[in-house]
Amino acid sequence: MAEIVTMPRLSDTMTEGVVAQWHKKVGDKVEEGDVIAEIETDKATMEFESFQEGVLLYVGIAEGDAAPVDSVLAILGEEGEDISAILAGGSSVEVAETVESPKEVVKEETQVSETNLADDLNVEVVTMPRLSDTMTEGVVAQWHKAVGDKVTEGEVLAEIETDKATMEFESFQEGTLLYIGIQEGESAPVDSIIAILGEAGTDVSSIINASAPLSNPTSAPLSNPTSAPLSNPTSTPLSNPTSAPISNLASDPISNKQPVASNQQQVTQAKTSDGRILASPLAKKLAMDKGIDIAKVSGTGESGRVVKRDIDSYKEEIVVSNVAPVESSPFQESFEEVKVSQMRKTIARRLVESKNEAPHYYLTVEIDMDQAIANRKSINNIPDTKVSFNDMVIKAAAMALKKHPNVNTSWRGDKVRYNNHVNIGVAIAVEDGLLVPVIRFADTKQLTTISAEVKDYAVRAKAKKLMPEDWEGSTFTISNLGMFGIEEFTSIINQPDSSILSVGAIVQKPVVKNGEIVVGNTMKVTMANDHRTVDGATGAMFLQTFKMYLENPVTMIA
């Protein structure tokens, strides 16, 4: 059955998006996780990945055109499938989750009615914002307001932990905080209800109750499900953005979790007679991201099909935070399983994608650092100035990229993007993983400016105060483990960059200079390249130029 892909909400303030570029064309095969388009929001241009698989049957928005959030962006389905009735607005179709049963129809109607309820009560429903391009769910790290507090526009309402950082979430509305839907420490998908604002004393129970049937099918329904005509689920026009749900209430954590049946029952419900697991594409992706064995999940969709709400309700069943009891014997084995953070989930997913998709190869060169050491000492003798070797590496790489534009590229499927600007991503280790803030236009900046920016990023990264614009838009990445005494290592490419430079420690060793063996200072760097965009000779010539700059630092200042 065909599935409609709608214009996503990629930022908390986004109301419409522009299709900057299509990565697929009608007739192309689309896999789950494939980038199908680049969407320009009110804040940035982001890659939009498909949560479904199939053949691209229809493109609803041409490149350069704008459309409201939830407008029809594309239609995916089986090759040769007739979608003329869908385009005419008269046939059933899957939108993100398949229309599974009367419960699913009730879900769609309840979401639309919720919007109406909010309008009728003159309240504002605040949903979990998408604070990064890769964010699918967020954790409320801390509430800055309590129920009953007055909230003004621009005030910090809560701190949200994303896959990359913990950010302050400011309210775009004003009013009294009437309801909190997600408690501190709890997670919820993007667009789930996190709060309701309105006039003091307003009764919002009707809105809260409207979401209950979506995550707790056993609760009393708001209306008779049979009143929804199953034969015509598309009675609401697909392209009408006002019909879009205000939040993803199918996984709203404000309702009670659905009890999980026994393992044997789950296996029966989730499989067909031939052993194939029945699950929606989105459910499969969520299960993979959360490390859930989908065969153990009880499906509540049609014919026992596992859908998104089943994965969300099963989430707590797999979290194990207890430590095995330790007996008096010192040789007793024990372990502790810790819930994976949003950042670690994203790191794992993106690195696996990069390693699987980009054909990596590696080039290593050893650099004489004697002149760099001497020049750095001279620079740091200037009052209030302190430049690190890593700052010199960033500057040398940036200048080398200007001379070798084929390295400053990214693979875009059917085309290669040549970046005219040089933005260097600098890998910074933090407690939960790794962040890569970006030094923009690094080739144009002095060493002291680069040094100041890197130090600022390091402080804010460790405090989890980086913003999305700080880590977006790199064209080349540098990872430095030299300060840990690591002499040589390789890294995984930070896509969509074509290359990443791994920098080792400066080591004193015997070297030959002018035919004599003397004590020298050398440093090894290893460059990982995407062979789709950077050939071996291209990478080698880049490293030659990079080496020349570091061995003659004055050329970077002249």
N, C-alpha and C positions, 0 to 999 in steps of 0.2 A: 504493500500500500504506500502511496506517495506521502512524503512528509514535507511540511512547509517549514522553511527556515526564515525566521523573522529578523528584522533589524535589531541587534542586541543593544542593551543599555550598558555601555562600556565605561561610564563614569557616573558619579552620583548626581551630576547636574545635567546630564545629557538628555535632550528631548528629541533630537533628530541627529541623523548621521549622514555622512557623504561617503559613497563608495569611491575610495581613491583608486583602487585597482582590483580587478578580478584576477585570482590566481587559477581559476578553473573556467572552462567555457562549456556551453551546452554540449552534452554528449560525453563529457569527461567522467571517468570513474572517481568517486570521492570516498575516501576511507575515513573512519573515525579519527579525529585529531588532525586531519589535513587542513592546512590554511586555505580557505576558499576565497578570501577577499581581504583587503586592507580597508578598514573603516576609519574615516576621519571624524573624531568627536570634537567637542568643544575645548578639549585639552591637548589631544595628541592624535597621531595616526597609529592605529594598532592593528595587528594581525588578528583575524577572526577565524577560529578553528571550528570545524564542523563536529557536532556531537552525534551525527547520524552517518550512515554509509549508504551508498547507492550511486545512481547515475544522475548527473545534473541535467534535469529535464527543462528547467525554465529559469531565466534570470529576470527578476522583477524590477531591478534598479540598475540603470546603466552607469558606467564609470563617469564620475563627476556630478552625478545627480544626488540630490538630498531626499530623505524620506523620514517621517517620524519613527520613533522607537516602536517596535512591534509591527511595522508594516512588512508586507511580504517581500523578502529579499530574494529568495530562490525556492525552488521545489526540487526535492530529491525523490527518486523512486527507482523502479526497475526499468531496464532498457526497453524502449518501445511502449512504455505504459501511456495510456491515453489520459491526459490531464485537462482536456478541453472542458469537461464539466466542472473541474475545480476552478479553472480560470473564470468560468461563467458564474461561479459561486453556488453551484448546485450539487456538490457531491461531498461525501465524507472524506476526511483527510486527517492525517496525524499532524499535530502541531507540538513539537518537542516530545511529548509523551502521547502514545497512541490512545484514541478513544477506546478505552478498554471495556467499559461496562456502564450500567446506569450510574455507578459511583463516579465515574470520570465525567459524565455529563453534568452531574450535580456539581462537581468541582468547578467546571467552566462557568456554570450559571452562578455559583456562589461567589466566585471571584469577581464577576461583573457586578453582582448585586452589592458586593462589598464596596466597590467604588461609589455606587449610588448611595449606600448607607453613609459613607464618609461625607459625601456632598450634602446629603440631607441633614446630617448632624453638625455640619460646618466644622469638621475637625480635619486634621492633617495626619495621614498615616505615614510614619517614617520607616523606611525599609533599609535592610542591610545594604550599604553602598558597595559598589565595585571600585576599590581604591587602587587596583593595579590591573594591568592588562591580562595577567594570568590568574587573577583571583576568582575562585568559584565559591568559596565560603569564607566566613570570617568569624573570629572569636571576640566577644565583648570582654576586653581585658579589665576595664573599669568604667563604671558609670560616674559621671560628674554631676548628675542631677538625680533626685529621688522623686517618686510619685508625689504630686502636689506642688512641686517647685515651679516657679515661673521661669520660662525659657524665652530669651530674646534672640532675634536673628543674629547669627554670627557667633553665638556662645558655643563653647565646647560642650557637647551633649554626652559624649562617651569616648573612650579610647578603644579602637578596633585593631585587633591583631590580624594582619593579612599573611599571605605566603612570604612576604619579604620584610615587613617591618610592622611596628605598632604605631598607629597614627591617630591623631586627634580628629574626631569627626564633629564638624560644626553643624549646628542646626540651620536649615534654610527657611525655617518658619518660626513664628513666635506664638506663644500661648502657654498654657499650664500643662505640665507632663501628667497625663491622665492614666497612662498604662505603660508598663515595661514588659516586652514580650520575650526577651532573652536575658537571662541572669548572667552575672559576672562569671567568666570561665566557661560559659556555654558557647557552642558554635552553631551557625545556621547558614544556609546557602544565601548567596546574593539575592536580593529582592525579597527576602523573608521579612515579616513585620518585626521590628525591634522596639517600636514605641508609637504612641498616639498622643498628639498634642491638640489642645482645643481650649474652650472656655472652661473655667473652673466649675465643677459640678455636673458637667455633661456626662450622661450615661452612655458609655461606649460598649456596653455588654453585647449589644446586637452585632457589632463588628467583630468582637472577640469570639462570640459564639459562631459567627459565620464561617470561621476558619476551622472550627473543631471537627466537622465531619471529614475534613480533608486528610487529617493525620490520625484520626481515631474513628474508624468506620462504625464502631459499636455505639458511639454516642448518638443522642437523639438528633435526627436531621432537622434542619430549619424549615424545610418544605417537603412536600411529597415528591420523591424522586420520579414517580411515574408521570408527574406533570411535565417532565422534560421529554419531548418527542425524540426517541432514539433514532427514528428513521430520517431525521433531518438535522444532524448535528451542526450543519453549516448555516443555520438560519441567521447567525450573526456574521456579517460579511468579514472575510478574512483580512481584507486590506484596511479595515477600519481600525485605526489605532486606539479608539476609545474602547474597543472591546478587549483590549489587552489587560491581563490581570495586574493589579497594583503590586503584587508580591507573589513569590513562589510559595503559596500556602500549602502545597502538597507535602512540603517537608518542614512546615512551621513548627518549631520546637515549643510553642506555647501550649500545645495540646499534649495529652498523655500519649506515651508511646504505645504502639500496638504490641500486645503480648506475642512472643515468639513461640511457635509450636515446637514439638519435638523434632530432633534431627531427621528421623525417619519420615515424618510428615512433610518436612521441608523438601527433602529430596524428591518425594512423590509429586509435590505440587510444582516444583520448578523444572521438571523434566517431562518430555513426551514419552510415548511408548517406545520409541526407538532410541531413547537415551539423550536426545538433544535438549539442551537447557533452553527454556523459554524465557527470554528477557529482552527488554527494550534496549536499544543502543545506548541511551543515556545511563540506564541502570548498569549495563556492563562496564561503561567507562568509570562511573562512580565507584563500583565495586573494585575495579582494578586500582584506582587511585587510593582507596582506603584499605587495600589489602584484605578484602573480604572474599571468601570462597563463595561465589554466587550460587553454587549447587546446594549450599546449606541454608539459603534464604527462602523463606516461605513467600510465595507469590500471591498477591491479592488481586492481580489483574485477571483478564479473561483467560480461562483455561489454566489458571495457576501461573500466569506470566508474571515474572518479576519486574516491577516498575520502580521508579525513583523513590517513592515513599517507603517501599519495602527496604531499600538499602539504608535510607535515613533512620528508620525505626530499628533496624538491626544493629546500628552503629554501636550502641552502648553494650550490646551483648558480647562484642569481641574485645572490648577494652579491658585489659587485665593489668591492674596496678598493684596487686598484692605481692609480697615477697614470700617465697616458699619458707615454711617454718624451719628454723635452724636448730638442730638438736645439739647436744653437748659435744658431739664429736667434731673436731676441727676439720674433718675431711668430708663433711656433709655438703653435697652439691646444692646450690640455690641459684636463683636468678630473679631478675625483675624486668618486666616488660613495661615500657614507657610509651605513652601515646605519641605518635609522630606529629611534630609541629607542622603548621601550614607551610613554613619556609622549607622544611626538610622534604615535604611531599613534592613541592615544586622543583626543588633542586634535583631530586631523584628523577622526576618525570622528564625535565628538560635535558639532563645529562644523558639519560638513556636514549632520548630522541636524537640528540646530537651525534652520539657514538654510532647509532644505528643508521642514521640518514647520511651523514657526511663521511666520505672516504678519507680518513685521516692519514697523513704521513708526516714524518718528523725530520727536521734538519737541525743539527747541533754545530755550534761554532764556539771556539775559545778566544777570549778577548784579553789583550794586555791592558790592565787597569792602572798601570803606574802613573800615567798622565792624568787620568781621571781622579786618582787619589790626591795628586798634587794640586790640581785645579780646585777640587772641592775644599781642600784645606785653605787655599787662598780666599775663596768666596766666603767661607765661614768665619774668616778673620774680620770681615766687615761687621760692625756692631748691629745687633738685633737681626742677624741673618744666620739661618741654618738650613742648608740644603743637603738632602740625603742622596745616596747613590741611586735609589729608586727614582727620585725626581729627575736625575740625569738620564736614566734609562727611558723614562716617559718622553722626555724632550727629544732624545736621539731617535726613538721609534717614530715619533710624530713627524720629524723632519725627513726620515727615510721614507715614510708613507707618501709624502708629497712627491718624492722622486720615483716612486714605484706604485702608481695608482692601481695596478692590477691586483695588488694585495689589499687595497682599501675598498674591498668589494663585498657583495653578498649574493648568494644564490637565490633566485626568485622563481624557480621552476622552469619556465620557458624563456627566462631572460636573466641577465646578470646586471646587478645595480652597481654602478661606479660612483662612489661617494666623492664629491668635490671637497667636502669638509673632512677634517680629521678629529674624531672624538675618541679618546682613549679611555677604555674601561679599566679600572684599577681594582683587582680582586682584594677584598678586605675580609679577613676572618672575624666572625662574631660568634657569640655563644651557641646560637642555634644553627649555624651553617656558614654561608658565604654570601656577601653582597658585592655588587660590582658597580659602584658609582662612576660617573663619567666626567672626565676632564674635557670640556668642549673646546674645539679650535685650539688644541694643545700645541700645534705647530707655530702659532702666533704668540704664545705666552712665554714670558721669561721664567727662568728656573725658580726664582723666588715666588712668583705667582702660582706656579704649579705646586710648589711645596706647601704654600698656605692652603690651597684648595684640598690637597690630599689630607693634610692634618685635620681640616674642618670636617671632611667626609668621615675620617676615622673616628672622631669624637662622636659625631651624630649617628654613625652606624652602630657603634657599641651601645648608645643610648636609645636605639630603635627610633630615631627621629628623622630618618631620611624620608623624602617625599618621592612619589613616582617619577617626577621629572628629573630627579637626581640620578636614577639608574637606567633611564631609557635613552636609546639612540647611540650606543657605542658603535664604532666601525672597526675597532681593533682592541684586543684585550691583553693586559699584562698581569701575570701572576708571579709573585716573588716570594720564595721560601728561603732566600739566602740568609735572612736573619736567624733562621733556625739551624744553620749549619748544613743545610742540604746543598750538595754541590751540583747535582744534576737531576732533573725530573721532567716528566711530560705532563701536559694538561689536556683536558677535553675542550674542544672549541666552544666558545660561548656564542651560539647562533643568535642572530643571523650573520655575525662576523664570519669572515673567511679564515682568520688566523688568531692564534693566541701564543704569546711569548712567555716561556717559563724561564725565570731568572734564578740562577744559583748563587752560592756564596762566593765571595772573593777569597782566594786561597793563595798562600805563599808557597812557592815551589821553585825548584831549579829550572831555569829557562836558558835558552841559547840566544845571546845578543852579540852581534858583531863578532861571531865566531868564538865567543867565550861563554862558559856556563856561569850564570849569576843568579842571585835570588830575585825572583819576579813575583808580581801579583797578577793572577789571572782569574777570570770569571767565565763560566760556561752558561750559554743560553740555548734553549731548545725551542724551536718554532714548530707548532702543530698547524698544518694547513689543510684546508678543504680542497682536495684534488679536482673538484668540479670547477673551481674558479682560479686556483693558484697552482700553476705547474711547478715542477721541481726547480727548473732554471730560474723562474721568476722569484721563488722563495729564496734561492741561493743569492741572487743579486741583491735582494732586499737586505739580507744579513750582512753582505759585504759592505753596503752603505752604512748600515747600523753600526757595524764594527768600526768603520772609519770615523764616525762621529764620536764614539766613546773613547777611541784611542787618541783622538785629537779634539778634545772638548772645546778648544778655542773656536773651532769651526761652527759650533752651535751658538756661540755668543756673537760672532762677527756679523 
